[in-house]
Amino acid sequence: MGIKKNTISYLFEKKESGKKVTMMTAYDYPTARLVDQAEMDTILVGDSLGMVVLGYDSTVPVTMDEMIHHCKAVCRGTEKSFVLGDMPFLSYHVSVEKAVENAGRFIKEAGCEAVKLEGGTEMVPVVEAIVRAGIPVCAHIGLTPQSATKLSGFKVQGKDAEGARELVKAARDLEKAGAFMIVLECIPDLVAKRITEEVNMITIGIGAGKFCDGQVLVYHDLVGLFERFTPKMVKQYVNLAPQIREALVQYRIEVENNDFPGPEHTFVMSPEEAEKI
């Protein structure tokens, strides 16, 4: 028998047993392989790829075609992890019909198991329609990077009682709309705790404290490959960028000095055969 794929039921079993749900981003085949082999429960192909892979200044320019392209690569590299595709800016805002169509592309073309979209109570009709189409939805509230300008930048949300109540209401509304999971980004830990207690959805935190049902980080932040800035909520487990740069510099020097390739990297022909050329 092949490897058993993680399912929504499996994720809820972890939640109900008190075990934390693990999530990591991935944007290509080799990274997906590594994350899957690390036995991560879920993989998010986030629109964060716009900044950490494509070099955009924000997530806003990311297109549907770019997301589908990267989701396909991740799904090809994944055997067990549950894969979610992140719906990019304006792929679900123009109309409910367009939102369902684009969500369907993540499932039908890319091979994802679910989609994620940003927004609070205002996204209820969209979530309802996508769920009615048979597509599982992960919601996302708090700091929503696609709306960072409207939120006056990348700032912690729900810091006062009124803001916190709005987040709790949004979570309830999104659950009622049919979302099975929700990402809580950059909100106070006690607000995340309240939401986790109030809803049956699986809560995944990023900068939301340890009371959530699970956690997610951006792969490039975790391994030290994104150097433009390091958010407060990130723990860098290894810093690969300097090591990679050092290896590249060493390669360049060896090529320039004619030290590479050496005999061990070379396919040789006997002088006798060479004379016949």
Phi, psi and omega in degrees: 000148179281180179289135182280125181286138175295142182236171176298321178300318178299318180296320178291327176297320177296315179301311184294332179272357179085007178273139183287140176271131183256139179220140177220146175279155172206151186226358181209172184298308183296323178293317178301319178302313181296315181295319179295318180292335176282002177064038174290137182296316185223151174238129175255119171274087188279154174289358170301344176302335178302322182269317189271343181242317186265349175082014176289162178280343179207183178275348187301318183289348185298135182258166175299315182298322177295318179295317180297318179304311183286324178297321178301315181297317180295316181296326176294333182265004186245130177253321188243319185300145176279124188254129176246135176260135184270120181285122185283170181306133179071005176277348180222012183261332188290314178201158178297321181298316180293324179298315179295317180300314181291322176299321179298328179297323179298324181278308188285315184272316188270331180093016178289162177265341183200169175238156174239142175217151183268153174126157182261226185303328181296343181266004182305311180299325179293313180299316180302316183292318180294318178295320178299330178283359177089019182250121179294141184238133169255124178274174183204115179230175186095231172284114179249104188306328179295338181249021185302324179296316179296328181273008180066037175105183182276084185236154176298136180252156176071034183281338177249172186298319182295314179297321179295318179298323178296320179293318178298316179297317180299317179298316179298315182296319181291325175294316179299329180286344175119001178296138181262346184212155178214132174271130177248110186247129174053058173230155180303147185300325182286334174290317177298322178297316180298315180298315180299325178284332186275334186243161175265351176299159172280123180261128179244121184262146166218105188072033182231016177082183189264004182274354178290165178288339180197182183223153174224145170225159175278127184309313184295331174289315184299322185259004174076035179258350178249114190251000183294321174195159178236109181298155181302325187280358184271134167251121180269112185276337176204150181246089187280333186305311179297323180294319179293317179300318180298318179296319180294319178296317180299319176299312181301317181296317181293324177292314181298326180270004182061030176271341176235135003278148175267181180304325182288347180252010189243138174269121188253154175237145180294147178305326181297316179291323180299327181293339182276352183291000000 
